[in-house]
Amino acid sequence: MEAAKGIRELDPRKCSEIIEEIVRMEKKLFPKHESLARNFHEELQKKNSGLLYMKFGEEEEEVVGYVMFSWISSLCASITKLAVKENYRRRGFGEALLSAAIQKCRTRRIQRVCLHVDPTRTPAVRLYQKLGFQVDELVKSYYSSDRNAFRMYIDFNDEN
Ligand SMILES: CC(C)(COP(=O)(O)OP(=O)(O)OC[C@H]1O[C@@H](n2cnc3c(N)ncnc32)[C@H](O)[C@@H]1OP(=O)(O)O)[C@@H](O)C(=O)NCCC(=O)NCCS
């Protein structure tokens, strides 16, 4: 897929400028209660988590999107964040990032990838559904007292 070209894995020990750029995006795109900006560095140091980001531009100078994931058990991984800058949306970048994160999660032989998403985030819900995620349940007050979440999942078996 052409859109997947600029995807890289973050090395948290080396990429401090990239991390700052992602933290700025995180602050801009997500309300406080959904934002990981304040503890981004700690999140990245966790052994069982990872981040893929996409560079774009003539010389790939700009970070335009990122996806975070973690392995929560030997059988299950979780997508913890996905975002694309507003002016770069609808070009296939979100889908490319999510697909790459799923592939990465599957390098450990997990059977399920799950995530939480605010049901009002229609583009994200549609994207997850497009890649095969199903809604498991509505979790009331997940983000805050008045904001719920869909828990979604996709299962894999050995033939996939
Ligand atoms: C969700 C998000 C990452 C999608 O990124 P994107 O690069 O625009 O997505 P893509 O161009 O790869 O679109 C892939 C699919 O997503 C769905 N989609 C994306 N934007 C959509 C929109 N505005 N309306 C409906 N469906 C949409 C479609 O199914 C689309 O497939 P199609 O092009 O065949 O119709 C982006 O909208 C975003 O950053 N939103 C804000 C942050 C967020 O909600 N993150 C998820 C919760 S952590």
The ligand as a Tripos MOL2 file, in Angstrom:
@<TRIPOS>MOLECULE
LIG
   48    50     1     0     0
SMALL
NO_CHARGES

@<TRIPOS>ATOM
      1 C1         -9.7810    8.1020   12.7700 C.3       1 LIG1
      2 C2         -8.6590    8.7230   11.9530 C.3       1 LIG1
      3 C3         -7.3270    8.2400   12.5020 C.3       1 LIG1
      4 C4         -8.7870    8.2320   10.4920 C.3       1 LIG1
      5 O1         -7.6550    8.6470    9.7790 O.3       1 LIG1
      6 P1         -7.6780    8.8690    8.1910 P.3       1 LIG1
      7 O2         -6.2640    8.8920    7.7290 O.co2     1 LIG1
      8 O3         -8.5290   10.0140    7.8320 O.co2     1 LIG1
      9 O4         -8.4060    7.5170    7.6790 O.3       1 LIG1
     10 P2         -8.2720    6.8390    6.2540 P.3       1 LIG1
     11 O5         -8.1800    7.8610    5.1810 O.co2     1 LIG1
     12 O6         -7.2110    5.8020    6.3030 O.co2     1 LIG1
     13 O7         -9.7120    6.1230    6.1260 O.3       1 LIG1
     14 C5         -9.8550    4.7150    6.2600 C.3       1 LIG1
     15 C6        -11.3190    4.3940    6.5220 C.3       1 LIG1
     16 O8        -11.7600    5.0260    7.7310 O.3       1 LIG1
     17 C7        -13.1400    5.4120    7.6100 C.3       1 LIG1
     18 N1        -13.2210    6.8850    7.6860 N.ar      1 LIG1
     19 C8        -12.1890    7.7480    7.7710 C.ar      1 LIG1
     20 N2        -12.6540    9.0130    7.8760 N.ar      1 LIG1
     21 C9        -13.9990    8.9290    7.8330 C.ar      1 LIG1
     22 C10       -15.0380    9.8980    7.8930 C.ar      1 LIG1
     23 N3        -14.7700   11.2130    8.0280 N.pl3     1 LIG1
     24 N4        -16.3170    9.4620    7.8650 N.ar      1 LIG1
     25 C11       -16.5930    8.1460    7.7490 C.ar      1 LIG1
     26 N5        -15.6570    7.1760    7.6720 N.ar      1 LIG1
     27 C12       -14.3790    7.5680    7.7150 C.ar      1 LIG1
     28 C13       -13.5870    4.9070    6.2550 C.3       1 LIG1
     29 O9        -14.0740    3.5760    6.4440 O.3       1 LIG1
     30 C14       -12.2860    4.8910    5.4760 C.3       1 LIG1
     31 O10       -12.3100    3.9620    4.4140 O.3       1 LIG1
     32 P3        -12.7490    4.4580    2.9220 P.3       1 LIG1
     33 O11       -11.7430    5.5170    2.5580 O.co2     1 LIG1
     34 O12       -12.6330    3.2120    2.1120 O.co2     1 LIG1
     35 O13       -14.1310    5.0050    3.0670 O.co2     1 LIG1
     36 C15        -8.7400   10.2800   11.9590 C.3       1 LIG1
     37 O14       -10.0210   10.6740   11.5490 O.3       1 LIG1
     38 C16        -8.4150   10.9240   13.3050 C.2       1 LIG1
     39 O15        -7.2550   11.1540   13.6570 O.2       1 LIG1
     40 N6         -9.4750   11.2160   14.0960 N.am      1 LIG1
     41 C17        -9.2910   11.9000   15.4040 C.3       1 LIG1
     42 C18        -8.6610   11.0050   16.4370 C.3       1 LIG1
     43 C19        -9.4850    9.7760   16.7450 C.2       1 LIG1
     44 O16       -10.7090    9.7900   16.7680 O.2       1 LIG1
     45 N7         -8.7660    8.6630   17.0270 N.am      1 LIG1
     46 C20        -9.3790    7.4030   17.3710 C.3       1 LIG1
     47 C21        -9.5840    7.2770   18.8400 C.3       1 LIG1
     48 S1         -8.0780    7.1280   19.7400 S.3       1 LIG1
@<TRIPOS>BOND
     1     1     2 1
     2     2     3 1
     3     2     4 1
     4     2    36 1
     5     4     5 1
     6     5     6 1
     7     6     7 2
     8     6     8 1
     9     6     9 1
    10     9    10 1
    11    10    11 2
    12    10    12 1
    13    10    13 1
    14    13    14 1
    15    14    15 1
    16    15    16 1
    17    15    30 1
    18    16    17 1
    19    17    18 1
    20    17    28 1
    21    18    19 ar
    22    18    27 ar
    23    19    20 ar
    24    20    21 ar
    25    21    22 ar
    26    21    27 ar
    27    22    23 1
    28    22    24 ar
    29    24    25 ar
    30    25    26 ar
    31    26    27 ar
    32    28    29 1
    33    28    30 1
    34    30    31 1
    35    31    32 1
    36    32    33 2
    37    32    34 1
    38    32    35 1
    39    36    37 1
    40    36    38 1
    41    38    39 2
    42    38    40 1
    43    40    41 1
    44    41    42 1
    45    42    43 1
    46    43    44 2
    47    43    45 1
    48    45    46 1
    49    46    47 1
    50    47    48 1
@<TRIPOS>SUBSTRUCTURE
     1 LIG1         1 GROUP 0 **** ****
